[in-house]
Amino acid sequence: MELLDEFDISIIKELEKDGRMAFSSIAANLKISNTMVHQRINRMIEQGVIGGIKPIIQEKKIGYDWASFTGLTLNKDSDSERIIEALKEITEITECYYVTGSFTLYIKIIAKNHEHMRRILYEKIDGIPGIDKTDSIVELGCAFKRNISL
């Protein structure tokens, strides 16, 4: 059985246009009932298909002009869960991924300026026991970001 049918996909596409769109407007656009839209969205949220409906913050508009992608090498990969919990406490880290290759984890850091980035790296991240080294690439701007095509 497919996880998403044509109605689910159509609802998601409507939400991608405007996440604040009223469910009644989605229903009218798709010519389905308001109840159906509510039930489908709730089911997709419960199943984890939709991770919630929330604002997309444009960091640069609120003074966070720097970003980096930083690879973390750990002393022991078995410490990764404990280290991830410590990374979650650093609010400037917005993403964290398990990766293959030279690093165990890859994170995205958002900072106000280069001094703020230095403090995050040297005073916060380097202070987490079990992190052997970091290797950062400074982001110069996002060319595009999108959801997977449905």
C-alpha atoms as an extended CHARMM CRD file, in Angstrom:
* protein
*
       150  EXT
         1         1  MET       CA              0.0000000000        0.0000000000        0.0000000000  PROA      1               0.0000000000
         2         2  GLU       CA              1.2560000000        3.4570000000       -0.9110000000  PROA      2               0.0000000000
         3         3  LEU       CA              1.8830000000        5.7530000000        2.0360000000  PROA      3               0.0000000000
         4         4  LEU       CA              0.5890000000        8.7800000000        0.1160000000  PROA      4               0.0000000000
         5         5  ASP       CA             -2.2650000000        8.8200000000       -2.3580000000  PROA      5               0.0000000000
         6         6  GLU       CA             -3.2060000000       11.5500000000       -4.8600000000  PROA      6               0.0000000000
         7         7  PHE       CA             -5.2460000000       13.4570000000       -2.2580000000  PROA      7               0.0000000000
         8         8  ASP       CA             -2.3750000000       13.4750000000        0.2550000000  PROA      8               0.0000000000
         9         9  ILE       CA              0.0330000000       14.7180000000       -2.4120000000  PROA      9               0.0000000000
        10        10  SER       CA             -2.3880000000       17.4430000000       -3.5080000000  PROA      10              0.0000000000
        11        11  ILE       CA             -2.8690000000       18.5910000000        0.0870000000  PROA      11              0.0000000000
        12        12  ILE       CA              0.8980000000       18.7390000000        0.6520000000  PROA      12              0.0000000000
        13        13  LYS       CA              1.3470000000       20.7650000000       -2.5500000000  PROA      13              0.0000000000
        14        14  GLU       CA             -1.2810000000       23.2580000000       -1.3340000000  PROA      14              0.0000000000
        15        15  LEU       CA              0.4960000000       23.5640000000        2.0360000000  PROA      15              0.0000000000
        16        16  GLU       CA              3.8310000000       24.1210000000        0.2700000000  PROA      16              0.0000000000
        17        17  LYS       CA              2.3270000000       27.1650000000       -1.4700000000  PROA      17              0.0000000000
        18        18  ASP       CA              1.2410000000       28.6400000000        1.8630000000  PROA      18              0.0000000000
        19        19  GLY       CA              1.5590000000       26.7300000000        5.1450000000  PROA      19              0.0000000000
        20        20  ARG       CA             -0.9310000000       29.1500000000        6.7330000000  PROA      20              0.0000000000
        21        21  MET       CA             -3.6520000000       28.3550000000        4.2130000000  PROA      21              0.0000000000
        22        22  ALA       CA             -6.9500000000       27.5500000000        5.9030000000  PROA      22              0.0000000000
        23        23  PHE       CA             -7.9750000000       23.9220000000        5.6510000000  PROA      23              0.0000000000
        24        24  SER       CA            -11.2990000000       25.1170000000        4.2290000000  PROA      24              0.0000000000
        25        25  SER       CA             -9.4240000000       26.8670000000        1.3900000000  PROA      25              0.0000000000
        26        26  ILE       CA             -7.4480000000       23.7020000000        0.6550000000  PROA      26              0.0000000000
        27        27  ALA       CA            -10.7000000000       21.7500000000        0.6040000000  PROA      27              0.0000000000
        28        28  ALA       CA            -12.3050000000       24.2640000000       -1.7740000000  PROA      28              0.0000000000
        29        29  ASN       CA             -9.2660000000       24.2880000000       -4.0990000000  PROA      29              0.0000000000
        30        30  LEU       CA             -9.1810000000       20.4810000000       -4.2610000000  PROA      30              0.0000000000
        31        31  LYS       CA            -12.9850000000       20.0740000000       -4.2740000000  PROA      31              0.0000000000
        32        32  ILE       CA            -12.9290000000       17.7610000000       -1.2580000000  PROA      32              0.0000000000
        33        33  SER       CA            -14.4690000000       18.0780000000        2.1920000000  PROA      33              0.0000000000
        34        34  ASN       CA            -12.9370000000       20.1470000000        4.9710000000  PROA      34              0.0000000000
        35        35  THR       CA            -13.1310000000       17.0540000000        7.2070000000  PROA      35              0.0000000000
        36        36  MET       CA            -11.1070000000       15.0590000000        4.7000000000  PROA      36              0.0000000000
        37        37  VAL       CA             -8.3630000000       17.7150000000        4.7030000000  PROA      37              0.0000000000
        38        38  HSD       CA             -8.2490000000       17.7290000000        8.5290000000  PROA      38              0.0000000000
        39        39  GLN       CA             -8.1250000000       13.9330000000        8.7250000000  PROA      39              0.0000000000
        40        40  ARG       CA             -5.4550000000       13.6110000000        6.0270000000  PROA      40              0.0000000000
        41        41  ILE       CA             -3.1810000000       16.2810000000        7.5140000000  PROA      41              0.0000000000
        42        42  ASN       CA             -3.5500000000       14.8500000000       11.0320000000  PROA      42              0.0000000000
        43        43  ARG       CA             -2.7610000000       11.3360000000        9.7470000000  PROA      43              0.0000000000
        44        44  MET       CA              0.3150000000       12.5440000000        7.8330000000  PROA      44              0.0000000000
        45        45  ILE       CA              1.5530000000       14.3830000000       10.9440000000  PROA      45              0.0000000000
        46        46  GLU       CA              0.9700000000       11.2870000000       13.1230000000  PROA      46              0.0000000000
        47        47  GLN       CA              2.8120000000        9.1000000000       10.5700000000  PROA      47              0.0000000000
        48        48  GLY       CA              5.7000000000       11.5650000000       10.4550000000  PROA      48              0.0000000000
        49        49  VAL       CA              5.2410000000       12.3190000000        6.7390000000  PROA      49              0.0000000000
        50        50  ILE       CA              4.7040000000       15.9760000000        7.6430000000  PROA      50              0.0000000000
        51        51  GLY       CA              6.9770000000       17.0980000000       10.4670000000  PROA      51              0.0000000000
        52        52  GLY       CA              4.5390000000       19.7670000000       11.5530000000  PROA      52              0.0000000000
        53        53  ILE       CA              3.5080000000       23.1090000000       10.1770000000  PROA      53              0.0000000000
        54        54  LYS       CA              5.8110000000       25.8670000000       11.3550000000  PROA      54              0.0000000000
        55        55  PRO       CA              7.3880000000       29.0850000000       10.0980000000  PROA      55              0.0000000000
        56        56  ILE       CA             10.5700000000       29.0770000000        8.0490000000  PROA      56              0.0000000000
        57        57  ILE       CA             12.8280000000       31.6560000000        9.6770000000  PROA      57              0.0000000000
        58        58  GLN       CA             15.0880000000       33.6170000000        7.3560000000  PROA      58              0.0000000000
        59        59  GLU       CA             18.1640000000       33.8250000000        9.6010000000  PROA      59              0.0000000000
        60        60  LYS       CA             19.8260000000       36.6900000000        7.7560000000  PROA      60              0.0000000000
        61        61  LYS       CA             16.7210000000       38.8700000000        8.2540000000  PROA      61              0.0000000000
        62        62  ILE       CA             17.1510000000       38.6060000000       12.0460000000  PROA      62              0.0000000000
        63        63  GLY       CA             20.8880000000       39.2690000000       12.1690000000  PROA      63              0.0000000000
        64        64  TYR       CA             22.4220000000       35.8030000000       11.7070000000  PROA      64              0.0000000000
        65        65  ASP       CA             24.7190000000       36.5180000000        8.7620000000  PROA      65              0.0000000000
        66        66  TRP       CA             27.1000000000       33.5580000000        9.0580000000  PROA      66              0.0000000000
        67        67  ALA       CA             26.5730000000       29.8460000000        8.6060000000  PROA      67              0.0000000000
        68        68  SER       CA             28.8720000000       26.8660000000        8.3910000000  PROA      68              0.0000000000
        69        69  PHE       CA             28.6810000000       23.2040000000        7.6180000000  PROA      69              0.0000000000
        70        70  THR       CA             30.9310000000       21.5040000000       10.1350000000  PROA      70              0.0000000000
        71        71  GLY       CA             32.1350000000       17.9110000000       10.1890000000  PROA      71              0.0000000000
        72        72  LEU       CA             32.7820000000       16.3780000000       13.6030000000  PROA      72              0.0000000000
        73        73  THR       CA             35.3230000000       13.6450000000       14.2080000000  PROA      73              0.0000000000
        74        74  LEU       CA             34.6550000000       11.7810000000       17.4430000000  PROA      74              0.0000000000
        75        75  ASN       CA             37.1140000000        9.9400000000       19.6710000000  PROA      75              0.0000000000
        76        76  LYS       CA             34.6750000000        7.0030000000       19.7300000000  PROA      76              0.0000000000
        77        77  ASP       CA             31.6820000000        6.7160000000       17.4140000000  PROA      77              0.0000000000
        78        78  SER       CA             29.8760000000        4.8780000000       20.2000000000  PROA      78              0.0000000000
        79        79  ASP       CA             29.6930000000        8.2470000000       22.0460000000  PROA      79              0.0000000000
        80        80  SER       CA             27.6080000000        9.7740000000       19.2650000000  PROA      80              0.0000000000
        81        81  GLU       CA             24.2460000000        9.6890000000       21.1000000000  PROA      81              0.0000000000
        82        82  ARG       CA             25.6700000000       11.4860000000       24.1390000000  PROA      82              0.0000000000
        83        83  ILE       CA             27.3980000000       14.0300000000       21.9110000000  PROA      83              0.0000000000
        84        84  ILE       CA             24.2260000000       14.6160000000       19.8960000000  PROA      84              0.0000000000
        85        85  GLU       CA             22.3440000000       15.3760000000       23.1220000000  PROA      85              0.0000000000
        86        86  ALA       CA             25.0290000000       17.9420000000       24.0080000000  PROA      86              0.0000000000
        87        87  LEU       CA             24.8310000000       19.4640000000       20.5060000000  PROA      87              0.0000000000
        88        88  LYS       CA             21.0540000000       19.8490000000       20.8700000000  PROA      88              0.0000000000
        89        89  GLU       CA             21.7260000000       22.2350000000       23.7680000000  PROA      89              0.0000000000
        90        90  ILE       CA             23.5610000000       24.6310000000       21.4160000000  PROA      90              0.0000000000
        91        91  THR       CA             20.7110000000       26.6150000000       19.8560000000  PROA      91              0.0000000000
        92        92  GLU       CA             22.8350000000       27.8690000000       16.9580000000  PROA      92              0.0000000000
        93        93  ILE       CA             23.1390000000       24.3000000000       15.6440000000  PROA      93              0.0000000000
        94        94  THR       CA             20.1060000000       23.8810000000       13.4150000000  PROA      94              0.0000000000
        95        95  GLU       CA             20.8150000000       20.5220000000       11.7570000000  PROA      95              0.0000000000
        96        96  CYS       CA             22.7770000000       17.3850000000       12.6030000000  PROA      96              0.0000000000
        97        97  TYR       CA             23.3480000000       14.3510000000       10.3780000000  PROA      97              0.0000000000
        98        98  TYR       CA             25.0570000000       10.9800000000       10.6550000000  PROA      98              0.0000000000
        99        99  VAL       CA             27.4610000000       10.7030000000        7.7130000000  PROA      99              0.0000000000
       100       100  THR       CA             29.9920000000        8.3350000000        6.2020000000  PROA      100             0.0000000000
       101       101  GLY       CA             33.5680000000        9.2120000000        5.3400000000  PROA      101             0.0000000000
       102       102  SER       CA             35.9790000000       11.2400000000        7.4380000000  PROA      102             0.0000000000
       103       103  PHE       CA             33.3580000000       12.4610000000        9.9130000000  PROA      103             0.0000000000
       104       104  THR       CA             30.8320000000       10.8260000000       12.2000000000  PROA      104             0.0000000000
       105       105  LEU       CA             28.4610000000       13.7990000000       12.3160000000  PROA      105             0.0000000000
       106       106  TYR       CA             27.8470000000       16.8000000000       10.0920000000  PROA      106             0.0000000000
       107       107  ILE       CA             26.1550000000       19.8890000000       11.5440000000  PROA      107             0.0000000000
       108       108  LYS       CA             24.9120000000       23.2590000000       10.3430000000  PROA      108             0.0000000000
       109       109  ILE       CA             25.7170000000       26.2270000000       12.5520000000  PROA      109             0.0000000000
       110       110  ILE       CA             24.0410000000       29.6450000000       12.2740000000  PROA      110             0.0000000000
       111       111  ALA       CA             25.8840000000       32.6300000000       13.7750000000  PROA      111             0.0000000000
       112       112  LYS       CA             25.5720000000       36.4220000000       13.8840000000  PROA      112             0.0000000000
       113       113  ASN       CA             29.1330000000       37.0990000000       12.7270000000  PROA      113             0.0000000000
       114       114  HSD       CA             32.5920000000       35.5180000000       12.5750000000  PROA      114             0.0000000000
       115       115  GLU       CA             33.2990000000       36.1860000000       16.2710000000  PROA      115             0.0000000000
       116       116  HSD       CA             30.0310000000       34.5030000000       17.2670000000  PROA      116             0.0000000000
       117       117  MET       CA             30.9580000000       31.5250000000       15.0290000000  PROA      117             0.0000000000
       118       118  ARG       CA             34.3960000000       31.3200000000       16.6650000000  PROA      118             0.0000000000
       119       119  ARG       CA             32.8120000000       31.2480000000       20.1460000000  PROA      119             0.0000000000
       120       120  ILE       CA             30.3710000000       28.5150000000       19.1270000000  PROA      120             0.0000000000
       121       121  LEU       CA             33.1590000000       26.3740000000       17.7010000000  PROA      121             0.0000000000
       122       122  TYR       CA             35.8520000000       26.9620000000       20.3180000000  PROA      122             0.0000000000
       123       123  GLU       CA             33.8830000000       27.5670000000       23.5030000000  PROA      123             0.0000000000
       124       124  LYS       CA             30.8080000000       25.3940000000       23.0170000000  PROA      124             0.0000000000
       125       125  ILE       CA             31.5030000000       22.5690000000       20.5560000000  PROA      125             0.0000000000
       126       126  ASP       CA             35.1800000000       21.9710000000       21.3740000000  PROA      126             0.0000000000
       127       127  GLY       CA             34.1990000000       21.7620000000       25.0500000000  PROA      127             0.0000000000
       128       128  ILE       CA             32.0440000000       18.6690000000       24.4900000000  PROA      128             0.0000000000
       129       129  PRO       CA             33.9650000000       15.6150000000       25.7250000000  PROA      129             0.0000000000
       130       130  GLY       CA             34.4940000000       13.0610000000       22.9770000000  PROA      130             0.0000000000
       131       131  ILE       CA             34.7920000000       15.4520000000       20.0320000000  PROA      131             0.0000000000
       132       132  ASP       CA             38.2640000000       15.0040000000       18.5730000000  PROA      132             0.0000000000
       133       133  LYS       CA             38.1820000000       17.7160000000       15.8980000000  PROA      133             0.0000000000
       134       134  THR       CA             35.9620000000       19.8900000000       13.7460000000  PROA      134             0.0000000000
       135       135  ASP       CA             36.3150000000       20.9230000000       10.1170000000  PROA      135             0.0000000000
       136       136  SER       CA             34.1290000000       23.7910000000        8.9090000000  PROA      136             0.0000000000
       137       137  ILE       CA             33.0930000000       25.1270000000        5.5380000000  PROA      137             0.0000000000
       138       138  VAL       CA             31.6040000000       28.6310000000        5.5900000000  PROA      138             0.0000000000
       139       139  GLU       CA             28.3110000000       29.0040000000        3.7310000000  PROA      139             0.0000000000
       140       140  LEU       CA             28.2330000000       31.9620000000        1.3380000000  PROA      140             0.0000000000
       141       141  GLY       CA             24.4990000000       31.7930000000        0.6030000000  PROA      141             0.0000000000
       142       142  CYS       CA             21.7950000000       29.3170000000       -0.2440000000  PROA      142             0.0000000000
       143       143  ALA       CA             21.2120000000       28.8880000000       -3.9870000000  PROA      143             0.0000000000
       144       144  PHE       CA             17.9940000000       26.9730000000       -3.2710000000  PROA      144             0.0000000000
       145       145  LYS       CA             16.3390000000       24.7390000000       -0.7250000000  PROA      145             0.0000000000
       146       146  ARG       CA             13.2700000000       22.6590000000       -1.3540000000  PROA      146             0.0000000000
       147       147  ASN       CA             11.2640000000       19.6400000000       -0.3770000000  PROA      147             0.0000000000
       148       148  ILE       CA             11.5000000000       16.4330000000       -2.3600000000  PROA      148             0.0000000000
       149       149  SER       CA              9.2270000000       16.5570000000       -5.4000000000  PROA      149             0.0000000000
       150       150  LEU       CA              5.9640000000       14.6360000000       -5.0560000000  PROA      150             0.0000000000
